[in-house]
Amino acid sequence: MQPEEIEQRIGGEIPESEVLVKVDDSGHYWVTVVSTAFAGKTPLAKERMVHAALGDAVTSGAIHAIHIKPYTPDEWKTASKMQVS
């Protein structure tokens, strides 16, 4: 699965989101999502939202390894200052 397709799927399901997807040579996806929709949610709830946006891509094996970093805009401001992605 191409990174652009993952960005589109997540962006289409999670409102007001900015999505960055990187894939390494071994096929591991690194996904950063920043959205106001994550406000008040636990880290696990945020990850579940991203997984739900990807639908069957994870369960079918189209994506076999994914690392998700979900942030609210305020959390992203702090994390990006610390150079965390």
C-alpha positions as CSV (number, residue, x, y, z in Angstrom):
1,M,0.0,0.0,0.0
2,Q,1.3,3.4,-0.9
3,P,1.8,6.1,1.8
4,E,-0.5,8.5,-0.2
5,E,-3.3,6.0,0.0
6,I,-2.9,5.6,3.8
7,E,-2.8,9.4,4.1
8,Q,-6.1,9.7,2.1
9,R,-7.8,7.0,4.1
10,I,-7.0,8.5,7.5
11,G,-7.6,12.1,6.3
12,G,-11.0,11.0,4.9
13,E,-12.1,9.4,8.2
14,I,-10.5,11.6,10.9
15,P,-11.8,15.2,10.8
16,E,-9.4,18.1,10.5
17,S,-6.3,15.9,10.4
18,E,-2.8,16.3,9.1
19,V,-1.3,12.9,8.2
20,L,2.3,12.1,7.5
21,V,3.3,8.5,6.4
22,K,6.7,7.2,5.9
23,V,7.6,3.6,4.9
24,D,11.0,2.0,5.4
25,D,12.8,-0.5,3.2
26,S,11.3,-3.4,5.2
27,G,7.7,-2.3,4.6
28,H,7.1,-0.8,8.1
29,Y,4.8,2.2,8.1
30,W,5.4,5.1,10.4
31,V,2.2,7.2,10.7
32,T,1.9,10.6,12.4
33,V,-1.6,12.0,12.7
34,V,-2.4,15.4,14.2
35,S,-6.1,16.1,14.7
36,T,-8.5,18.1,17.0
37,A,-10.7,14.9,16.9
38,F,-8.2,13.4,19.4
39,A,-8.9,15.9,22.1
40,G,-9.9,14.3,25.4
41,K,-9.1,10.8,24.1
42,T,-6.7,8.3,25.7
43,P,-3.7,7.2,23.6
44,L,-5.3,3.9,23.0
45,A,-8.6,5.5,21.8
46,K,-6.6,7.7,19.4
47,E,-4.8,4.6,18.0
48,R,-8.1,2.8,17.6
49,M,-9.4,5.7,15.6
50,V,-6.5,5.5,13.2
51,H,-6.9,1.7,12.9
52,A,-10.6,2.1,12.2
53,A,-9.8,4.7,9.4
54,L,-7.5,2.1,7.8
55,G,-10.3,-0.5,7.8
56,D,-9.3,-3.8,6.4
57,A,-5.9,-2.7,5.2
58,V,-4.3,-3.9,8.5
59,T,-6.4,-7.0,9.0
60,S,-6.0,-8.2,5.4
61,G,-2.2,-7.9,5.6
62,A,-1.9,-5.0,3.1
63,I,-0.2,-3.2,5.9
64,H,1.8,-5.7,8.0
65,A,3.6,-3.3,10.4
66,I,2.4,0.1,11.4
67,H,3.6,2.5,14.1
68,I,1.1,5.2,15.0
69,K,1.8,8.5,16.6
70,P,-1.5,10.3,17.2
71,Y,-1.5,13.9,18.6
72,T,-3.8,16.8,19.3
73,P,-2.5,20.0,17.8
74,D,-1.3,21.1,21.3
75,E,0.4,17.8,21.9
76,W,2.1,18.1,18.5
77,K,3.4,21.5,19.3
78,T,5.2,20.1,22.4
79,A,6.4,16.9,20.6
80,S,7.7,18.7,17.6
81,K,9.7,21.1,19.8
82,M,11.3,18.0,21.3
83,Q,11.8,16.7,17.8
84,V,9.6,13.7,18.3
85,S,7.7,12.4,15.3
